[in-house]
Amino acid sequence: MYRLLIVTTDQATKDMLASMEGWEALGVKPPRVRETVEDAVECMKKHPIDAIAIEDAPAFAPLSAYLDRQAPAMPLFAIENDAQKQLETVRQTVNLLTRLRADDSNDEYDPAYMMEKQRSRWLRKVISGLEPTAADIERGLRLYRCAMRPGVPCVLARLAVPEDDGFMTERWHYGGERLEIALRNFFGREHGHMLLRVAVISPQEVRVLCYPRDEGEGLSENAAFEYVQETIEQITRYLGLALKVLEVRRIAGLGDFAAENDAI
């Protein structure tokens, strides 16, 4: 069974956790609860913790920094305001932990690689507009340890494969996920002031999310367009895939991708 740690000083949260049942049915032990950064760090050193939830309070900022240094691939789930939501959040966390520990390779287990693999799959879902609400996206950003925040303006580039191009149907027979890996190699994960995420939405559309490395300075649509255009020229040259820019536009934040907003 998985082991969870919840760090909070909120009495209502502690009372809710104490009253909850059904942990074992979800595949987890009843969570350990700690109230200070020091006690939480000591708990993590003494016990094999699989996932952690931290109260959103300035006093716990050092604990978040500690996790970034010592356990950057550990899922960070949300503390909810009622028992049913908390159980659902734990269920999602258990599903992620199961995928992270899947024995699907002969290589030595690498937690950072496995988390990045699941993070990329989840971000494809977000960019495709398949997460129901902005709140779901915010929870996911925390759970998958993404270096992004929900309310930061960013730039979205939508690219199309011409209908008469046989690349996807005739040449790329390994599917969209393999193509997505290839495109990531061209775009990279960062360029200049941008963090980049690529998602193959369908055989007809690819999306590139450009997120500002410096959230305070924002991101230029022109700079994003120039880099995207430059990169698709390389893709055409080396892969023979004739991508075409449909649009490059600013969005208010990752919450714009939520299905409830119907923004894309």
C-alpha atoms as an extended CHARMM CRD file, in Angstrom:
* protein
*
       264  EXT
         1         1  MET       CA              0.0000000000        0.0000000000        0.0000000000  PROA      1               0.0000000000
         2         2  TYR       CA              1.0990000000        3.5390000000       -0.6880000000  PROA      2               0.0000000000
         3         3  ARG       CA              2.0510000000        5.8770000000        2.1480000000  PROA      3               0.0000000000
         4         4  LEU       CA              0.8340000000        9.4770000000        2.2650000000  PROA      4               0.0000000000
         5         5  LEU       CA              1.9100000000       12.4770000000        4.3110000000  PROA      5               0.0000000000
         6         6  ILE       CA             -0.3760000000       15.4760000000        4.9120000000  PROA      6               0.0000000000
         7         7  VAL       CA              1.1000000000       18.6410000000        6.4220000000  PROA      7               0.0000000000
         8         8  THR       CA             -1.3720000000       21.0900000000        7.9370000000  PROA      8               0.0000000000
         9         9  THR       CA             -2.1950000000       23.0760000000       11.0500000000  PROA      9               0.0000000000
        10        10  ASP       CA             -5.8580000000       23.4870000000       10.0990000000  PROA      10              0.0000000000
        11        11  GLN       CA             -7.9970000000       21.7930000000       12.7470000000  PROA      11              0.0000000000
        12        12  ALA       CA            -10.9880000000       21.3270000000       10.4250000000  PROA      12              0.0000000000
        13        13  THR       CA             -8.7570000000       19.4570000000        7.9650000000  PROA      13              0.0000000000
        14        14  LYS       CA             -7.3000000000       17.2760000000       10.7110000000  PROA      14              0.0000000000
        15        15  ASP       CA            -10.7950000000       16.4850000000       12.0100000000  PROA      15              0.0000000000
        16        16  MET       CA            -11.9570000000       15.5920000000        8.4960000000  PROA      16              0.0000000000
        17        17  LEU       CA             -8.9890000000       13.2670000000        7.9460000000  PROA      17              0.0000000000
        18        18  ALA       CA             -9.5270000000       11.5890000000       11.2920000000  PROA      18              0.0000000000
        19        19  SER       CA            -13.1650000000       10.8650000000       10.4500000000  PROA      19              0.0000000000
        20        20  MET       CA            -12.5030000000        9.4460000000        6.9790000000  PROA      20              0.0000000000
        21        21  GLU       CA            -12.6680000000        5.7470000000        6.1680000000  PROA      21              0.0000000000
        22        22  GLY       CA            -11.8720000000        3.6800000000        3.1180000000  PROA      22              0.0000000000
        23        23  TRP       CA             -8.1740000000        4.4380000000        2.8090000000  PROA      23              0.0000000000
        24        24  GLU       CA             -7.2150000000        0.7740000000        2.4420000000  PROA      24              0.0000000000
        25        25  ALA       CA             -9.8190000000        0.2810000000       -0.3000000000  PROA      25              0.0000000000
        26        26  LEU       CA             -7.9780000000        2.9300000000       -2.3020000000  PROA      26              0.0000000000
        27        27  GLY       CA             -4.6710000000        1.1500000000       -1.8090000000  PROA      27              0.0000000000
        28        28  VAL       CA             -3.1710000000        3.5410000000        0.7590000000  PROA      28              0.0000000000
        29        29  LYS       CA             -2.4970000000        3.4500000000        4.4610000000  PROA      29              0.0000000000
        30        30  PRO       CA             -4.2290000000        6.0820000000        6.6100000000  PROA      30              0.0000000000
        31        31  PRO       CA             -2.0740000000        9.1780000000        6.0380000000  PROA      31              0.0000000000
        32        32  ARG       CA              0.4450000000       10.4930000000        8.5250000000  PROA      32              0.0000000000
        33        33  VAL       CA             -0.3370000000       14.0810000000        9.5680000000  PROA      33              0.0000000000
        34        34  ARG       CA              2.3080000000       16.6070000000       10.6240000000  PROA      34              0.0000000000
        35        35  GLU       CA              2.0280000000       20.2620000000       11.6170000000  PROA      35              0.0000000000
        36        36  THR       CA              5.5130000000       21.7340000000       11.0610000000  PROA      36              0.0000000000
        37        37  VAL       CA              8.1710000000       21.7200000000        8.3660000000  PROA      37              0.0000000000
        38        38  GLU       CA             10.6410000000       20.1120000000       10.7540000000  PROA      38              0.0000000000
        39        39  ASP       CA              8.2950000000       17.2870000000       11.6900000000  PROA      39              0.0000000000
        40        40  ALA       CA              7.3790000000       16.6940000000        8.0540000000  PROA      40              0.0000000000
        41        41  VAL       CA             11.0320000000       16.4500000000        6.9870000000  PROA      41              0.0000000000
        42        42  GLU       CA             11.7900000000       14.0970000000        9.8740000000  PROA      42              0.0000000000
        43        43  CYS       CA              8.8180000000       11.9250000000        8.8830000000  PROA      43              0.0000000000
        44        44  MET       CA             10.0310000000       11.7460000000        5.2920000000  PROA      44              0.0000000000
        45        45  LYS       CA             13.4870000000       10.7020000000        6.4450000000  PROA      45              0.0000000000
        46        46  LYS       CA             12.1330000000        7.9560000000        8.7140000000  PROA      46              0.0000000000
        47        47  HSD       CA              9.3470000000        6.5920000000        6.4980000000  PROA      47              0.0000000000
        48        48  PRO       CA              9.0480000000        5.8090000000        2.7540000000  PROA      48              0.0000000000
        49        49  ILE       CA              6.4840000000        8.4610000000        1.7900000000  PROA      49              0.0000000000
        50        50  ASP       CA              5.0060000000        8.0820000000       -1.7090000000  PROA      50              0.0000000000
        51        51  ALA       CA              3.0140000000       11.3290000000       -2.0190000000  PROA      51              0.0000000000
        52        52  ILE       CA              2.5030000000       14.4580000000        0.0600000000  PROA      52              0.0000000000
        53        53  ALA       CA             -0.0870000000       17.2090000000        0.5530000000  PROA      53              0.0000000000
        54        54  ILE       CA              0.8930000000       20.5760000000        2.0450000000  PROA      54              0.0000000000
        55        55  GLU       CA             -1.3570000000       23.3140000000        3.3730000000  PROA      55              0.0000000000
        56        56  ASP       CA             -1.1140000000       26.4300000000        1.2080000000  PROA      56              0.0000000000
        57        57  ALA       CA              0.4580000000       28.7460000000        3.7770000000  PROA      57              0.0000000000
        58        58  PRO       CA              3.6840000000       30.8440000000        3.8230000000  PROA      58              0.0000000000
        59        59  ALA       CA              4.9620000000       28.8930000000        6.8430000000  PROA      59              0.0000000000
        60        60  PHE       CA              5.2580000000       25.7730000000        4.6560000000  PROA      60              0.0000000000
        61        61  ALA       CA              7.1990000000       27.3930000000        1.7930000000  PROA      61              0.0000000000
        62        62  PRO       CA             10.4950000000       25.9010000000        3.0910000000  PROA      62              0.0000000000
        63        63  LEU       CA              8.9560000000       22.4390000000        2.8430000000  PROA      63              0.0000000000
        64        64  SER       CA              8.0400000000       23.0080000000       -0.8000000000  PROA      64              0.0000000000
        65        65  ALA       CA             11.6170000000       24.1410000000       -1.4450000000  PROA      65              0.0000000000
        66        66  TYR       CA             12.9120000000       21.0210000000        0.3240000000  PROA      66              0.0000000000
        67        67  LEU       CA             10.7760000000       18.8110000000       -1.9260000000  PROA      67              0.0000000000
        68        68  ASP       CA             12.0470000000       20.5840000000       -5.0440000000  PROA      68              0.0000000000
        69        69  ARG       CA             15.6070000000       19.7360000000       -3.9830000000  PROA      69              0.0000000000
        70        70  GLN       CA             15.1990000000       16.2840000000       -2.4580000000  PROA      70              0.0000000000
        71        71  ALA       CA             12.0850000000       14.7590000000       -4.0540000000  PROA      71              0.0000000000
        72        72  PRO       CA             11.2050000000       16.6080000000       -7.2940000000  PROA      72              0.0000000000
        73        73  ALA       CA              9.3540000000       13.5650000000       -8.6780000000  PROA      73              0.0000000000
        74        74  MET       CA              7.1190000000       12.9830000000       -5.6450000000  PROA      74              0.0000000000
        75        75  PRO       CA              3.4280000000       13.7060000000       -6.4020000000  PROA      75              0.0000000000
        76        76  LEU       CA              2.0370000000       16.6560000000       -4.4640000000  PROA      76              0.0000000000
        77        77  PHE       CA             -1.7210000000       16.2610000000       -4.0570000000  PROA      77              0.0000000000
        78        78  ALA       CA             -4.3010000000       18.7920000000       -2.8890000000  PROA      78              0.0000000000
        79        79  ILE       CA             -5.9060000000       19.1720000000        0.5200000000  PROA      79              0.0000000000
        80        80  GLU       CA             -9.6430000000       19.3700000000       -0.1390000000  PROA      80              0.0000000000
        81        81  ASN       CA            -12.4210000000       20.9240000000        1.9200000000  PROA      81              0.0000000000
        82        82  ASP       CA            -14.6080000000       17.8290000000        2.2350000000  PROA      82              0.0000000000
        83        83  ALA       CA            -14.0910000000       14.1020000000        2.6340000000  PROA      83              0.0000000000
        84        84  GLN       CA            -15.5790000000       13.0260000000       -0.7030000000  PROA      84              0.0000000000
        85        85  LYS       CA            -13.3620000000       15.3930000000       -2.6880000000  PROA      85              0.0000000000
        86        86  GLN       CA            -10.3600000000       14.3060000000       -0.6410000000  PROA      86              0.0000000000
        87        87  LEU       CA            -10.9870000000       10.6420000000       -1.4200000000  PROA      87              0.0000000000
        88        88  GLU       CA            -11.3070000000       11.4330000000       -5.1230000000  PROA      88              0.0000000000
        89        89  THR       CA             -8.0420000000       13.3830000000       -5.0520000000  PROA      89              0.0000000000
        90        90  VAL       CA             -6.3340000000       10.4780000000       -3.2970000000  PROA      90              0.0000000000
        91        91  ARG       CA             -7.7600000000        8.0840000000       -5.9040000000  PROA      91              0.0000000000
        92        92  GLN       CA             -6.2090000000       10.2000000000       -8.6880000000  PROA      92              0.0000000000
        93        93  THR       CA             -2.9250000000       10.2500000000       -6.7900000000  PROA      93              0.0000000000
        94        94  VAL       CA             -2.9370000000        6.4690000000       -6.4200000000  PROA      94              0.0000000000
        95        95  ASN       CA             -3.5780000000        6.1030000000      -10.1620000000  PROA      95              0.0000000000
        96        96  LEU       CA             -0.5480000000        8.2770000000      -10.8590000000  PROA      96              0.0000000000
        97        97  LEU       CA              1.6250000000        6.3740000000       -8.3740000000  PROA      97              0.0000000000
        98        98  THR       CA              0.6470000000        3.1170000000      -10.0630000000  PROA      98              0.0000000000
        99        99  ARG       CA              1.6680000000        4.4780000000      -13.4690000000  PROA      99              0.0000000000
       100       100  LEU       CA              4.9180000000        5.8630000000      -12.0740000000  PROA      100             0.0000000000
       101       101  ARG       CA              5.8630000000        2.4450000000      -10.7220000000  PROA      101             0.0000000000
       102       102  ALA       CA              4.8670000000        0.4710000000      -13.8020000000  PROA      102             0.0000000000
       103       103  ASP       CA              7.5810000000       -2.0110000000      -14.7430000000  PROA      103             0.0000000000
       104       104  ASP       CA              7.5350000000       -1.3260000000      -18.4840000000  PROA      104             0.0000000000
       105       105  SER       CA             11.2500000000       -1.1770000000      -19.2240000000  PROA      105             0.0000000000
       106       106  ASN       CA             14.4290000000       -3.1700000000      -18.7390000000  PROA      106             0.0000000000
       107       107  ASP       CA             16.2910000000        0.0320000000      -17.8680000000  PROA      107             0.0000000000
       108       108  GLU       CA             17.1470000000        1.0180000000      -14.3100000000  PROA      108             0.0000000000
       109       109  TYR       CA             14.1730000000        2.7290000000      -12.6650000000  PROA      109             0.0000000000
       110       110  ASP       CA             14.3990000000        6.5240000000      -12.9110000000  PROA      110             0.0000000000
       111       111  PRO       CA             11.7200000000        8.4180000000      -10.9140000000  PROA      111             0.0000000000
       112       112  ALA       CA             12.4060000000       11.7310000000      -12.6780000000  PROA      112             0.0000000000
       113       113  TYR       CA             12.0450000000       10.1270000000      -16.1280000000  PROA      113             0.0000000000
       114       114  MET       CA              8.8250000000        8.3520000000      -15.1590000000  PROA      114             0.0000000000
       115       115  MET       CA              7.3160000000       11.5610000000      -13.7540000000  PROA      115             0.0000000000
       116       116  GLU       CA              8.2680000000       13.5210000000      -16.8770000000  PROA      116             0.0000000000
       117       117  LYS       CA              6.6420000000       10.8280000000      -19.0210000000  PROA      117             0.0000000000
       118       118  GLN       CA              3.3640000000       11.0640000000      -17.0790000000  PROA      118             0.0000000000
       119       119  ARG       CA              3.5990000000       14.8670000000      -16.8910000000  PROA      119             0.0000000000
       120       120  SER       CA              3.8780000000       15.1010000000      -20.6760000000  PROA      120             0.0000000000
       121       121  ARG       CA              0.8550000000       12.8450000000      -21.1540000000  PROA      121             0.0000000000
       122       122  TRP       CA             -1.1990000000       14.9080000000      -18.7300000000  PROA      122             0.0000000000
       123       123  LEU       CA             -0.1660000000       18.2140000000      -20.3120000000  PROA      123             0.0000000000
       124       124  ARG       CA             -1.2210000000       16.8330000000      -23.7070000000  PROA      124             0.0000000000
       125       125  LYS       CA             -4.6340000000       16.2210000000      -22.1580000000  PROA      125             0.0000000000
       126       126  VAL       CA             -4.7190000000       19.7960000000      -20.8460000000  PROA      126             0.0000000000
       127       127  ILE       CA             -3.6150000000       21.3740000000      -24.1280000000  PROA      127             0.0000000000
       128       128  SER       CA             -6.1910000000       19.2500000000      -25.9410000000  PROA      128             0.0000000000
       129       129  GLY       CA             -8.9340000000       20.8070000000      -23.7840000000  PROA      129             0.0000000000
       130       130  LEU       CA             -9.8350000000       17.5230000000      -22.0640000000  PROA      130             0.0000000000
       131       131  GLU       CA             -9.5540000000       18.5940000000      -18.4210000000  PROA      131             0.0000000000
       132       132  PRO       CA            -13.0810000000       19.4980000000      -17.2490000000  PROA      132             0.0000000000
       133       133  THR       CA            -12.3840000000       22.6070000000      -15.1450000000  PROA      133             0.0000000000
       134       134  ALA       CA             -9.7330000000       25.1800000000      -14.2970000000  PROA      134             0.0000000000
       135       135  ALA       CA             -9.6700000000       23.7170000000      -10.7760000000  PROA      135             0.0000000000
       136       136  ASP       CA             -8.7910000000       20.2960000000      -12.2350000000  PROA      136             0.0000000000
       137       137  ILE       CA             -5.9060000000       21.8870000000      -14.1260000000  PROA      137             0.0000000000
       138       138  GLU       CA             -4.6700000000       23.6130000000      -10.9810000000  PROA      138             0.0000000000
       139       139  ARG       CA             -4.7410000000       20.3120000000       -9.0610000000  PROA      139             0.0000000000
       140       140  GLY       CA             -2.9100000000       18.5850000000      -11.8910000000  PROA      140             0.0000000000
       141       141  LEU       CA             -0.1700000000       21.2020000000      -12.0530000000  PROA      141             0.0000000000
       142       142  ARG       CA              0.5030000000       20.4590000000       -8.3930000000  PROA      142             0.0000000000
       143       143  LEU       CA              0.1690000000       16.6840000000       -8.6670000000  PROA      143             0.0000000000
       144       144  TYR       CA              2.4980000000       16.3670000000      -11.6560000000  PROA      144             0.0000000000
       145       145  ARG       CA              4.9910000000       18.8700000000      -10.2300000000  PROA      145             0.0000000000
       146       146  CYS       CA              4.8020000000       21.1570000000      -13.2630000000  PROA      146             0.0000000000
       147       147  ALA       CA              6.9920000000       24.2540000000      -13.3940000000  PROA      147             0.0000000000
       148       148  MET       CA              3.9310000000       26.3040000000      -14.3620000000  PROA      148             0.0000000000
       149       149  ARG       CA              1.1600000000       28.1850000000      -12.6120000000  PROA      149             0.0000000000
       150       150  PRO       CA             -2.4650000000       28.3930000000      -13.7740000000  PROA      150             0.0000000000
       151       151  GLY       CA             -2.9250000000       32.1840000000      -14.0170000000  PROA      151             0.0000000000
       152       152  VAL       CA              0.1920000000       33.1580000000      -15.9740000000  PROA      152             0.0000000000
       153       153  PRO       CA             -0.4270000000       34.5150000000      -19.5150000000  PROA      153             0.0000000000
       154       154  CYS       CA              1.2290000000       32.4120000000      -22.2170000000  PROA      154             0.0000000000
       155       155  VAL       CA              1.1680000000       31.9340000000      -25.9900000000  PROA      155             0.0000000000
       156       156  LEU       CA             -0.4680000000       29.1080000000      -27.9370000000  PROA      156             0.0000000000
       157       157  ALA       CA              0.5680000000       28.1500000000      -31.4540000000  PROA      157             0.0000000000
       158       158  ARG       CA             -1.8020000000       25.9450000000      -33.4780000000  PROA      158             0.0000000000
       159       159  LEU       CA             -0.2210000000       24.0750000000      -36.3810000000  PROA      159             0.0000000000
       160       160  ALA       CA             -1.9260000000       22.1000000000      -39.1320000000  PROA      160             0.0000000000
       161       161  VAL       CA             -0.8750000000       19.2360000000      -41.3770000000  PROA      161             0.0000000000
       162       162  PRO       CA             -2.1940000000       19.9040000000      -44.9040000000  PROA      162             0.0000000000
       163       163  GLU       CA             -4.9740000000       17.5000000000      -45.8880000000  PROA      163             0.0000000000
       164       164  ASP       CA             -3.0610000000       16.2900000000      -48.9310000000  PROA      164             0.0000000000
       165       165  ASP       CA              0.0820000000       15.4950000000      -46.9070000000  PROA      165             0.0000000000
       166       166  GLY       CA              0.4230000000       11.7420000000      -46.4500000000  PROA      166             0.0000000000
       167       167  PHE       CA              2.9370000000       11.9650000000      -43.6310000000  PROA      167             0.0000000000
       168       168  MET       CA              0.6480000000       10.8450000000      -40.8190000000  PROA      168             0.0000000000
       169       169  THR       CA             -1.2660000000        8.2300000000      -42.7980000000  PROA      169             0.0000000000
       170       170  GLU       CA              1.5130000000        6.7870000000      -44.9700000000  PROA      170             0.0000000000
       171       171  ARG       CA              4.8770000000        7.4490000000      -43.3400000000  PROA      171             0.0000000000
       172       172  TRP       CA              4.3990000000        7.9280000000      -39.6130000000  PROA      172             0.0000000000
       173       173  HSD       CA              2.8600000000        4.5750000000      -38.7710000000  PROA      173             0.0000000000
       174       174  TYR       CA              3.9170000000        4.6050000000      -35.0950000000  PROA      174             0.0000000000
       175       175  GLY       CA              1.1820000000        7.0140000000      -34.0810000000  PROA      175             0.0000000000
       176       176  GLY       CA              0.8070000000       10.4470000000      -32.5590000000  PROA      176             0.0000000000
       177       177  GLU       CA              2.7470000000        9.7990000000      -29.3750000000  PROA      177             0.0000000000
       178       178  ARG       CA              5.9140000000        8.8370000000      -31.2350000000  PROA      178             0.0000000000
       179       179  LEU       CA              5.4770000000       11.8370000000      -33.5120000000  PROA      179             0.0000000000
       180       180  GLU       CA              5.0630000000       14.0390000000      -30.4610000000  PROA      180             0.0000000000
       181       181  ILE       CA              8.4060000000       12.8130000000      -29.1010000000  PROA      181             0.0000000000
       182       182  ALA       CA             10.0620000000       13.6190000000      -32.4290000000  PROA      182             0.0000000000
       183       183  LEU       CA              8.5500000000       17.1230000000      -32.4920000000  PROA      183             0.0000000000
       184       184  ARG       CA              9.6650000000       17.7400000000      -28.9120000000  PROA      184             0.0000000000
       185       185  ASN       CA             13.2130000000       17.0210000000      -30.0060000000  PROA      185             0.0000000000
       186       186  PHE       CA             12.9520000000       19.8110000000      -32.5820000000  PROA      186             0.0000000000
       187       187  PHE       CA             11.2050000000       22.3950000000      -30.3960000000  PROA      187             0.0000000000
       188       188  GLY       CA             13.0690000000       21.4850000000      -27.1960000000  PROA      188             0.0000000000
       189       189  ARG       CA             11.7350000000       22.0860000000      -23.7010000000  PROA      189             0.0000000000
       190       190  GLU       CA             12.9530000000       25.6640000000      -23.5390000000  PROA      190             0.0000000000
       191       191  HSD       CA             14.2270000000       28.4130000000      -25.7920000000  PROA      191             0.0000000000
       192       192  GLY       CA             15.2890000000       31.8710000000      -24.7300000000  PROA      192             0.0000000000
       193       193  HSD       CA             12.6030000000       33.1740000000      -22.3830000000  PROA      193             0.0000000000
       194       194  MET       CA             10.1450000000       30.3540000000      -23.1780000000  PROA      194             0.0000000000
       195       195  LEU       CA              9.2950000000       26.9640000000      -21.7350000000  PROA      195             0.0000000000
       196       196  LEU       CA              7.7530000000       24.8050000000      -24.4530000000  PROA      196             0.0000000000
       197       197  ARG       CA              5.2500000000       21.9540000000      -24.5440000000  PROA      197             0.0000000000
       198       198  VAL       CA              4.1990000000       20.1560000000      -27.7210000000  PROA      198             0.0000000000
       199       199  ALA       CA              0.9830000000       18.1520000000      -28.1130000000  PROA      199             0.0000000000
       200       200  VAL       CA             -0.2340000000       16.1800000000      -31.1300000000  PROA      200             0.0000000000
       201       201  ILE       CA             -3.9870000000       16.7460000000      -30.8670000000  PROA      201             0.0000000000
       202       202  SER       CA             -5.0060000000       14.7940000000      -33.9600000000  PROA      202             0.0000000000
       203       203  PRO       CA             -3.5870000000       13.7570000000      -37.3570000000  PROA      203             0.0000000000
       204       204  GLN       CA             -4.5910000000       17.2520000000      -38.4920000000  PROA      204             0.0000000000
       205       205  GLU       CA             -3.4150000000       19.4640000000      -35.6070000000  PROA      205             0.0000000000
       206       206  VAL       CA             -0.3780000000       20.0490000000      -33.4220000000  PROA      206             0.0000000000
       207       207  ARG       CA             -0.2970000000       22.6040000000      -30.6050000000  PROA      207             0.0000000000
       208       208  VAL       CA              2.7360000000       24.2640000000      -29.0610000000  PROA      208             0.0000000000
       209       209  LEU       CA              2.3860000000       25.9660000000      -25.6850000000  PROA      209             0.0000000000
       210       210  CYS       CA              4.9250000000       28.7270000000      -25.0170000000  PROA      210             0.0000000000
       211       211  TYR       CA              5.1400000000       29.5930000000      -21.3160000000  PROA      211             0.0000000000
       212       212  PRO       CA              7.2770000000       32.4960000000      -19.9990000000  PROA      212             0.0000000000
       213       213  ARG       CA             10.3750000000       31.3960000000      -18.1000000000  PROA      213             0.0000000000
       214       214  ASP       CA             10.1870000000       34.6920000000      -16.1880000000  PROA      214             0.0000000000
       215       215  GLU       CA              6.5260000000       34.9200000000      -15.2010000000  PROA      215             0.0000000000
       216       216  GLY       CA              6.8720000000       38.5950000000      -14.2500000000  PROA      216             0.0000000000
       217       217  GLU       CA              8.0540000000       39.7180000000      -17.6850000000  PROA      217             0.0000000000
       218       218  GLY       CA              5.5130000000       37.9230000000      -19.8300000000  PROA      218             0.0000000000
       219       219  LEU       CA              6.0830000000       36.5960000000      -23.3330000000  PROA      219             0.0000000000
       220       220  SER       CA              6.0760000000       38.2250000000      -26.7680000000  PROA      220             0.0000000000
       221       221  GLU       CA              3.7180000000       36.7420000000      -29.3600000000  PROA      221             0.0000000000
       222       222  ASN       CA              6.1430000000       37.8220000000      -32.0740000000  PROA      222             0.0000000000
       223       223  ALA       CA              9.0560000000       36.0230000000      -30.4060000000  PROA      223             0.0000000000
       224       224  ALA       CA              6.9560000000       32.8760000000      -30.0510000000  PROA      224             0.0000000000
       225       225  PHE       CA              5.8140000000       33.0690000000      -33.6940000000  PROA      225             0.0000000000
       226       226  GLU       CA              9.3590000000       33.5330000000      -34.9940000000  PROA      226             0.0000000000
       227       227  TYR       CA             10.6570000000       30.5350000000      -33.0680000000  PROA      227             0.0000000000
       228       228  VAL       CA              7.7300000000       28.3220000000      -34.0750000000  PROA      228             0.0000000000
       229       229  GLN       CA              8.1130000000       29.3020000000      -37.7440000000  PROA      229             0.0000000000
       230       230  GLU       CA             11.8590000000       28.6940000000      -37.6460000000  PROA      230             0.0000000000
       231       231  THR       CA             11.3520000000       25.2740000000      -36.0450000000  PROA      231             0.0000000000
       232       232  ILE       CA              8.6850000000       24.0390000000      -38.4500000000  PROA      232             0.0000000000
       233       233  GLU       CA             11.0020000000       24.9230000000      -41.3350000000  PROA      233             0.0000000000
       234       234  GLN       CA             13.5710000000       22.5720000000      -39.7810000000  PROA      234             0.0000000000
       235       235  ILE       CA             10.8900000000       19.9080000000      -39.3120000000  PROA      235             0.0000000000
       236       236  THR       CA              9.9420000000       20.1770000000      -42.9870000000  PROA      236             0.0000000000
       237       237  ARG       CA             13.5840000000       19.9520000000      -44.0190000000  PROA      237             0.0000000000
       238       238  TYR       CA             14.4830000000       16.9280000000      -41.8870000000  PROA      238             0.0000000000
       239       239  LEU       CA             11.2050000000       15.0100000000      -41.4980000000  PROA      239             0.0000000000
       240       240  GLY       CA              9.3630000000       16.0170000000      -44.6250000000  PROA      240             0.0000000000
       241       241  LEU       CA              6.3510000000       17.0170000000      -42.5170000000  PROA      241             0.0000000000
       242       242  ALA       CA              4.8390000000       20.2090000000      -43.9310000000  PROA      242             0.0000000000
       243       243  LEU       CA              3.3420000000       21.8580000000      -40.8530000000  PROA      243             0.0000000000
       244       244  LYS       CA              1.5160000000       25.1530000000      -41.3440000000  PROA      244             0.0000000000
       245       245  VAL       CA              0.8640000000       27.8350000000      -38.7220000000  PROA      245             0.0000000000
       246       246  LEU       CA             -2.8690000000       28.3300000000      -38.2050000000  PROA      246             0.0000000000
       247       247  GLU       CA             -2.5610000000       30.9240000000      -35.4700000000  PROA      247             0.0000000000
       248       248  VAL       CA             -0.3330000000       32.1820000000      -32.6860000000  PROA      248             0.0000000000
       249       249  ARG       CA             -2.1770000000       33.9620000000      -29.9170000000  PROA      249             0.0000000000
       250       250  ARG       CA             -1.9610000000       34.9340000000      -26.2860000000  PROA      250             0.0000000000
       251       251  ILE       CA             -4.1380000000       33.1640000000      -23.7210000000  PROA      251             0.0000000000
       252       252  ALA       CA             -4.8540000000       34.3460000000      -20.1930000000  PROA      252             0.0000000000
       253       253  GLY       CA             -3.5070000000       31.1720000000      -18.5810000000  PROA      253             0.0000000000
       254       254  LEU       CA             -3.6500000000       27.4070000000      -18.5790000000  PROA      254             0.0000000000
       255       255  GLY       CA             -7.1860000000       27.5640000000      -17.1940000000  PROA      255             0.0000000000
       256       256  ASP       CA             -8.2970000000       28.7070000000      -20.6720000000  PROA      256             0.0000000000
       257       257  PHE       CA             -7.8020000000       25.1120000000      -21.8270000000  PROA      257             0.0000000000
       258       258  ALA       CA            -10.5020000000       23.8090000000      -19.4730000000  PROA      258             0.0000000000
       259       259  ALA       CA            -13.4260000000       22.1760000000      -21.2570000000  PROA      259             0.0000000000
       260       260  GLU       CA            -15.8180000000       24.3730000000      -19.2370000000  PROA      260             0.0000000000
       261       261  ASN       CA            -14.4070000000       27.4760000000      -20.9650000000  PROA      261             0.0000000000
       262       262  ASP       CA            -14.5440000000       26.1140000000      -24.5200000000  PROA      262             0.0000000000
       263       263  ALA       CA            -11.7710000000       28.6120000000      -25.2780000000  PROA      263             0.0000000000
       264       264  ILE       CA             -9.6920000000       26.7850000000      -27.8620000000  PROA      264             0.0000000000
